[in-house]
Amino acid sequence: MTKRISRINYKGQELLPAKLDIVFKAIFTTGDLDLLASLLSCILEINIQASDVDEKNTELPAAYEAGKLARVDVRVRLADGKHINVEVQLEDEHNIERRTLFYLSKLYTDQMKQGMGFEDICPSIAINILDFIELPKVHQNGNSLKELWMRFLSAESEDELETLSNEHPTIEKAVKKLLYVSVDNSLRYQLDMREKAELDYNAAMSTNYKKGIVEGEKRGEKRGEKKGAKKISLVIAKNLLKKNMAVDDIADATGLSKEEIENVNASG
């Protein structure tokens, strides 16, 4: 689930949050790929040029697919053959390890073609930018380009963005790109649809949860009543056995099975 993030008023314009996956994808994949090349270079600590980057998933998925919220990631192939998947996740859904393995396996399996040997598979890399682990750790005065990128993604005020714009020309370009994508009506519509889908999803989950509690309570009550009635029947059966009543007659009177009555008798 995506948590609600306050939007920034920057020089009179409302900016979309850069760390929202849809916005992140728009910043780093629409137009030139210089910004994406810079981010990947910093994270992987290798020299990557925009001409080395080939984005493989240019489309934005529908906000809500097959009963669940859709995820937006950035998938690229580098000139040297490496396949990379970049995902931003804002909240801990306690599945990041399995999600990472799943996406990483997809990077490998999608490379396979008929007649291709395993030795021909190129290296694959999964990059997770986690707002619930890594982004909060970024030192707000860090000035390496990697730290500046993380500060840009987690910026929450006009002053922060203004400071970052003056720190490095690449980050200044990123802020300008954020300004540009923030006025994109189609992107805003997509974000609105995402937020609506999340509200609908949360409402449905809440309703189902409440229904589950009510149903569970009803079942619990029925089981409790049944268990209580059974206990009473067993006590009655025990007393009737002491009075030497026939097992068949006790079964008719209590609804217990002959085996249950014999077990009572055996237990004394």
Secondary structure as UniProt FT lines:
FT   STRAND          8..10
FT   TURN            11..12
FT   STRAND          13..15
FT   TURN            18..19
FT   HELIX           21..29
FT   HELIX           34..44
FT   HELIX           50..52
FT   STRAND          53..55
FT   STRAND          64..65
FT   TURN            66..67
FT   STRAND          68..69
FT   STRAND          74..78
FT   TURN            79..80
FT   STRAND          83..89
FT   HELIX           96..109
FT   TURN            110..111
FT   TURN            114..115
FT   HELIX           118..120
FT   STRAND          124..130
FT   TURN            131..134
FT   HELIX           135..137
FT   TURN            140..141
FT   HELIX           145..154
FT   HELIX           158..167
FT   HELIX           169..182
FT   HELIX           185..242
FT   TURN            243..244
FT   HELIX           247..254
FT   HELIX           258..267
//
